[in-house]
Every structure is written in C-alpha cells, then in structure tokens.
Amino acid sequence: MTKPTEAMRQAMANAEVGDDVFGDDPTVNRLQDAVAERLGKEAALFVASGTQSNLCALMAHCGRGDEYIAGDMAHMYRWEGGGGAVLGSIQPQPVPMLPDGLVDPEVVDASVKPDDHHFARTKLLCLENTKDGAVQSVDRMREATLVGRKHGLSIHLDGARMWNGVVELGISAEEFTSEFDTVSMCLSKGLGAPIGSVLSGPADFIHEAHKWRKMSGGAMRQVGVLAAAGLHALDNHIDRLADDHSNAARLAEGLGNIDGVTVAGQATNMVFIAVDGDVPDLQAQLLERGIRTLITPSPRRSIARLVCHLDVTADDVETVINTFAELV
C-alpha cells in the first residue's frame, strides 16, 4: 500500500544505471553488496518479488525429486502458486506451524525421509520470520534449525518482513539471520520500496540462483532505478519501523475497547480483528471514509487484517478507531 516518498523518488531519478543482465548496473551491485554485508552472507541477488526470490532459492537448493519442509501456513508453501513443484519437480512436505510461526521441531525431525529409493530426498528446511507479524527469537528459531542441521539439511529463511523482527528484537540483521544458509527479504513490505526482494547466501549458491532468476523471467536491464529505491529504504526506513509497531499496538488497544470488535492478535505492525454481526458492507463503508482493509467475510463475522506502515500516522490510527466505533 505504500507510495515512494519524495526522497525515494529523487534517489530513483538520480540512480546510476547499467545492464544488470551482465552485472553492469552499479546501483544494483551496491544494493546486493549492502544486503550481503548487513546479513553476513557472501553474496546477494536482486529479484523482482519475494515469490521469485523463494522460487530461485528452492531451485538452487533442490533438484528434481528432492523435497523441502515448510510450515503448513508458510507463504512459500501455501501462497506462491506451487512454483517449486510446478517448475522444479520439488516436493513440498508441509508440517504444522506453531502459534508463533515456527514449524514444530518434533514433526520436522519425524518428517525427514530416510535414504531409501521409495522416498523423495529431503534437502531443505524453510522457516518464516516474521509470520503474521509474530516474531521468533534467534533461540526460538534455533530449536528448528538444530533439527535441520542434525539431518544435514540446508536451511532457508523467508524473511519477507525480517526487518520488523530485527527492530522488534533490537538486534542486528546478521544476528537475526545467523542460523540460515540463505535468506529472502522484501524491500516492498514495511520498508516502502515500490518493488523488489533480495536473496542472499553463499557465492556459489547465488551464482546458481542467478541462472534460475534468468529462467523465471527475472533478467532485468537498467534496473538501478528500482534498486535505488531499495538502497534508500535500507538507509532510511528500518529504524522507523518501530513507529509502525507502536501505531499497531495503539490500534489494537483502541479497537479492543469497542463492543462488537474482538482483537484476535497484534504483533509488530499487524492487527487482526473479528467484527460481530452481519456487516457485509463494512469494507465498502470503510473505503468510503478513506480506510482500505482486507476483509474475509464469513456467515457470522468478518475478519480483517490491519497493517500499519510508513504512510499511516498516529492521527490516522485514531481516525480508524473512531470510524470503527461509529460503524460497528
């Protein structure tokens, strides 16, 4: 939902560009180097989206007939079109996700296949942090990664919103991602860039992922104008994520005091609510008042995910609370 800030637009307009297909775009190269350095990885690759980033990771980690383990509600398993299976003949093995978004380590341990020709080869464990805004600590993630290491698996982090976790925990990005061989992170979530994700990991892995980016249609030319937005976001929009977290906490508090509204959860910049009663037009009524929500209707109640970001101010939060009180 975010729009590029004026400063970000200026950075994009002034970007030095080249042909990234041949590695000649200096702004893309600076972005890739910056992400790799911040995350403590050898190399990184700028891609169009988080879905493409995770797909390239799957294809670089696994071959035909291999298997990856992921949470049953993980984005890369459930909401990315089954790309690993469709394009890579890579079998997903979903396992239960615990309330904080971690996969159940005991189930992961039992899900790794033996070295037997009856089974797909288990090669990769995929975790997601944050998940629905919830943050897992490094120690918490280690409960699952230790199981993966015991079985010799590579370990990938879908860190689309990892910067929210970094800010919430008050640690460095390198510490946050230290347990992982490879990491995917989005520039277009809370950081406010208009497009783009970055995949990072060992240099030989990134070399392989580069091939899969090409094959999946991700070879872009003078794309430094987009990479410049990502660089600006990294330099200017990380620390301010704390404002989004604070706004979301206030939003949850205010909505929770309204009869007919149940706050189902709040973490980092996300609030989940349930609204009682027959209100099929609630979304339209909110939109008429300038409030855009994602609402999934059901026979008895409507569920909404409310997300705070850099275009949402503290005053906007109060407007939302007052509008819900009026409508509900």
TAURWO-V238349 format. One record per backbone hydrogen bond with DSSP energy under -0.5 kcal/mol. NH is the residue of the N-H (numbers start at 1). CO is the residue of the C=O. E is the energy in kcal/mol with one decimal. If there is no record, write none. Layout:
nh:NH co:CO e:E
nh:NH co:CO e:E
This chain:
nh:9 co:5 e:-2.5
nh:10 co:6 e:-2.1
nh:11 co:7 e:-2.0
nh:12 co:8 e:-2.2
nh:13 co:9 e:-2.5
nh:14 co:10 e:-2.0
nh:15 co:12 e:-1.0
nh:20 co:18 e:-0.9
nh:20 co:221 e:-1.8
nh:22 co:19 e:-1.2
nh:23 co:20 e:-1.7
nh:24 co:19 e:-2.6
nh:26 co:24 e:-0.8
nh:27 co:16 e:-0.9
nh:29 co:25 e:-2.3
nh:30 co:26 e:-2.1
nh:31 co:27 e:-2.2
nh:32 co:28 e:-2.7
nh:33 co:29 e:-2.4
nh:34 co:30 e:-2.5
nh:35 co:31 e:-2.4
nh:36 co:32 e:-2.3
nh:37 co:33 e:-2.4
nh:38 co:34 e:-2.4
nh:39 co:35 e:-2.3
nh:40 co:36 e:-0.7
nh:40 co:37 e:-0.7
nh:41 co:36 e:-2.5
nh:43 co:201 e:-2.1
nh:45 co:199 e:-2.6
nh:47 co:197 e:-2.9
nh:53 co:49 e:-2.0
nh:54 co:50 e:-2.7
nh:55 co:51 e:-2.3
nh:56 co:52 e:-2.7
nh:57 co:53 e:-2.0
nh:58 co:54 e:-2.6
nh:59 co:55 e:-2.6
nh:60 co:56 e:-2.1
nh:61 co:57 e:-2.2
nh:62 co:58 e:-2.5
nh:65 co:89 e:-2.5
nh:66 co:63 e:-2.2
nh:67 co:121 e:-2.7
nh:68 co:91 e:-2.2
nh:69 co:124 e:-2.8
nh:70 co:93 e:-1.4
nh:72 co:95 e:-2.4
nh:74 co:71 e:-1.7
nh:77 co:74 e:-0.5
nh:78 co:74 e:-3.0
nh:79 co:75 e:-2.3
nh:83 co:80 e:-1.4
nh:86 co:82 e:-2.8
nh:87 co:83 e:-3.0
nh:88 co:83 e:-0.7
nh:88 co:84 e:-1.2
nh:89 co:85 e:-1.0
nh:90 co:84 e:-1.9
nh:91 co:66 e:-2.8
nh:91 co:89 e:-0.5
nh:93 co:68 e:-2.8
nh:94 co:92 e:-0.5
nh:95 co:70 e:-2.0
nh:98 co:102 e:-3.5
nh:101 co:98 e:-2.5
nh:104 co:96 e:-2.1
nh:105 co:103 e:-0.6
nh:108 co:104 e:-2.3
nh:109 co:105 e:-2.4
nh:110 co:106 e:-1.7
nh:111 co:107 e:-1.3
nh:111 co:108 e:-0.6
nh:112 co:108 e:-1.1
nh:116 co:114 e:-2.0
nh:119 co:116 e:-2.1
nh:121 co:65 e:-1.3
nh:122 co:120 e:-0.6
nh:123 co:67 e:-2.7
nh:123 co:121 e:-0.6
nh:124 co:67 e:-1.4
nh:125 co:154 e:-2.6
nh:126 co:69 e:-3.0
nh:127 co:156 e:-2.6
nh:129 co:158 e:-1.5
nh:130 co:134 e:-0.6
nh:131 co:134 e:-2.0
nh:134 co:131 e:-2.1
nh:141 co:137 e:-2.6
nh:142 co:138 e:-2.1
nh:143 co:139 e:-0.9
nh:143 co:140 e:-0.9
nh:144 co:140 e:-0.6
nh:144 co:141 e:-1.2
nh:145 co:141 e:-2.4
nh:146 co:142 e:-2.4
nh:148 co:144 e:-1.9
nh:149 co:145 e:-2.7
nh:150 co:146 e:-2.1
nh:151 co:147 e:-1.2
nh:152 co:149 e:-1.5
nh:153 co:148 e:-2.7
nh:154 co:123 e:-2.4
nh:156 co:125 e:-2.7
nh:157 co:182 e:-2.2
nh:158 co:127 e:-3.2
nh:158 co:156 e:-0.5
nh:159 co:157 e:-1.3
nh:159 co:184 e:-2.4
nh:162 co:159 e:-2.3
nh:164 co:161 e:-0.9
nh:165 co:161 e:-1.0
nh:166 co:162 e:-2.5
nh:167 co:163 e:-2.4
nh:168 co:164 e:-2.3
nh:169 co:165 e:-2.5
nh:170 co:166 e:-1.4
nh:171 co:166 e:-1.5
nh:176 co:172 e:-2.2
nh:177 co:173 e:-1.8
nh:178 co:175 e:-1.1
nh:180 co:177 e:-1.8
nh:181 co:155 e:-1.8
nh:182 co:155 e:-1.6
nh:183 co:200 e:-2.1
nh:184 co:157 e:-2.6
nh:185 co:198 e:-2.0
nh:186 co:159 e:-0.5
nh:186 co:160 e:-0.9
nh:187 co:196 e:-2.7
nh:188 co:196 e:-0.8
nh:192 co:189 e:-1.5
nh:193 co:187 e:-2.3
nh:196 co:48 e:-1.3
nh:197 co:47 e:-2.0
nh:198 co:185 e:-2.6
nh:199 co:45 e:-2.6
nh:200 co:183 e:-2.7
nh:201 co:43 e:-2.2
nh:206 co:202 e:-2.4
nh:207 co:203 e:-2.1
nh:208 co:204 e:-1.7
nh:209 co:205 e:-2.8
nh:210 co:206 e:-2.1
nh:211 co:207 e:-1.0
nh:212 co:208 e:-1.4
nh:213 co:209 e:-2.4
nh:214 co:210 e:-1.9
nh:215 co:211 e:-2.3
nh:216 co:212 e:-1.8
nh:217 co:214 e:-1.6
nh:218 co:213 e:-3.2
nh:220 co:218 e:-1.0
nh:223 co:221 e:-2.7
nh:225 co:222 e:-0.7
nh:226 co:223 e:-1.5
nh:227 co:223 e:-2.1
nh:228 co:224 e:-2.4
nh:229 co:225 e:-0.5
nh:230 co:226 e:-1.5
nh:231 co:227 e:-2.5
nh:232 co:228 e:-2.4
nh:233 co:229 e:-2.2
nh:234 co:230 e:-2.4
nh:235 co:231 e:-2.0
nh:236 co:232 e:-1.7
nh:237 co:233 e:-2.8
nh:241 co:238 e:-2.0
nh:242 co:239 e:-1.6
nh:243 co:240 e:-1.6
nh:244 co:240 e:-0.9
nh:245 co:241 e:-1.9
nh:246 co:242 e:-2.2
nh:247 co:243 e:-2.6
nh:248 co:244 e:-2.4
nh:249 co:245 e:-2.1
nh:250 co:246 e:-2.1
nh:251 co:247 e:-2.4
nh:252 co:248 e:-2.5
nh:253 co:249 e:-2.2
nh:254 co:250 e:-2.7
nh:255 co:251 e:-2.7
nh:256 co:252 e:-2.0
nh:257 co:253 e:-0.5
nh:257 co:254 e:-1.0
nh:258 co:255 e:-1.8
nh:259 co:257 e:-0.5
nh:261 co:258 e:-1.9
nh:262 co:274 e:-3.1
nh:263 co:261 e:-0.5
nh:264 co:262 e:-0.8
nh:264 co:272 e:-2.2
nh:265 co:272 e:-1.5
nh:267 co:270 e:-1.9
nh:270 co:267 e:-2.5
nh:271 co:306 e:-2.5
nh:272 co:265 e:-3.1
nh:273 co:304 e:-2.4
nh:274 co:262 e:-2.8
nh:275 co:302 e:-2.4
nh:276 co:260 e:-2.6
nh:276 co:274 e:-0.5
nh:277 co:300 e:-0.8
nh:279 co:277 e:-1.2
nh:282 co:279 e:-1.8
nh:285 co:281 e:-2.5
nh:286 co:282 e:-2.6
nh:287 co:283 e:-2.4
nh:288 co:284 e:-2.1
nh:289 co:285 e:-0.8
nh:289 co:286 e:-0.8
nh:290 co:287 e:-1.9
nh:291 co:286 e:-2.5
nh:292 co:290 e:-0.6
nh:293 co:291 e:-0.5
nh:294 co:305 e:-0.8
nh:295 co:293 e:-0.7
nh:296 co:303 e:-2.2
nh:297 co:295 e:-0.7
nh:298 co:301 e:-1.3
nh:302 co:275 e:-1.7
nh:303 co:296 e:-1.6
nh:304 co:273 e:-2.3
nh:305 co:294 e:-1.5
nh:306 co:271 e:-3.4
nh:306 co:304 e:-0.6
nh:307 co:305 e:-0.5
nh:308 co:269 e:-2.7
nh:312 co:309 e:-2.2
nh:313 co:311 e:-0.6
nh:317 co:313 e:-1.8
nh:318 co:314 e:-1.6
nh:319 co:315 e:-2.0
nh:320 co:316 e:-2.4
nh:321 co:317 e:-2.5
nh:322 co:318 e:-2.5
nh:323 co:319 e:-2.3
nh:324 co:320 e:-2.7
nh:325 co:321 e:-2.2
nh:326 co:322 e:-1.8
nh:327 co:323 e:-2.6
nh:328 co:324 e:-3.0
